[in-house]
Amino acid sequence: MALLSKVVGRSDSRQLTVEGPFSFEPFPNAAASGYLEVVDECNSPWKFKYKVSGNKRILSGQWDVFRRSNKVQDGDQVAIRNNDVDGWGPQADYVIEVIRGGSN
């Protein structure tokens, strides 16, 4: 189950902004440190800058490189979940997935 997900749009080219409301902070360590470390489907590590701004969670830093590298298009869904299933490597606590066309 995703802790955070969003269908990517034009406004997400340089940073991914996900609006709440959030009943809890999905990434408390990232909120404290300012960085969220994840692995993608190829087990490549990514370190995003993470900012909490009211009801928004903002990923930046390597986001634009991740988007180009993983060919994330407008209309694709990006989901971040705990790295506790599928054996996706131990480098990060979280996994980022790209779901093409925003389908489930």
RAPE-V288453 format. One record per residue. SS is DSSP state (H for helix, E for strand, C for the rest). PSI is psi in whole degrees, -180 to 180 (* if undefined). D_CENTER is the distance of its C-alpha to the mean C-alpha in Angstrom with 1 decimal. Layout:
ss->(SS,SS)
psi->(PSI,PSI)
d_center->(D_CENTER,D_CENTER)
This chain:
ss->(C,E,E,E,E,E,E,C,C,H,H,H,C,C,C,E,E,E,E,C,C,C,C,C,C,C,C,H,H,H,H,H,H,C,E,E,E,E,E,C,C,C,C,C,E,E,E,E,E,E,E,E,E,C,C,E,E,E,E,E,E,C,H,H,H,H,H,H,H,C,C,C,C,C,C,C,E,E,E,E,E,E,C,C,C,C,C,C,C,C,C,C,C,E,E,E,E,E,E,H,H,H,C,C)
psi->(132,137,-27,134,156,143,123,137,-178,-38,-6,21,-39,-22,152,120,120,123,142,-152,151,128,-16,161,116,-25,74,-38,-39,-38,-36,-40,-25,6,141,119,130,167,150,-173,-20,9,22,134,145,140,108,145,139,124,136,124,94,-121,18,145,125,124,129,-153,-110,3,-49,-36,-44,-46,-46,-45,-37,8,44,124,158,135,-17,151,138,131,138,130,170,146,66,5,169,-1,40,36,152,0,-26,156,-14,154,138,129,146,121,110,134,9,10,159,*)
d_center->(13.2,9.7,9.2,6.9,7.2,8.6,11.2,10.8,14.0,16.2,15.2,11.7,13.3,13.1,10.3,7.8,9.7,9.4,12.9,14.4,16.8,15.2,17.9,16.4,13.9,11.0,10.6,14.2,14.4,11.6,13.4,16.6,15.9,13.7,11.3,8.3,9.1,7.6,9.7,9.5,12.3,14.8,14.2,13.4,11.9,9.5,9.9,8.1,10.5,9.6,12.1,13.5,15.9,17.8,16.0,13.0,9.8,9.1,6.9,9.7,11.8,10.7,8.4,11.7,12.8,9.8,10.4,14.1,14.1,12.4,14.4,11.9,14.4,14.9,15.1,12.5,10.0,6.3,5.9,4.9,8.4,11.1,12.5,15.9,16.9,17.5,18.4,15.3,16.8,17.1,15.4,12.4,12.1,8.7,8.0,5.4,7.9,9.3,12.0,14.7,16.4,14.4,16.7,16.3)
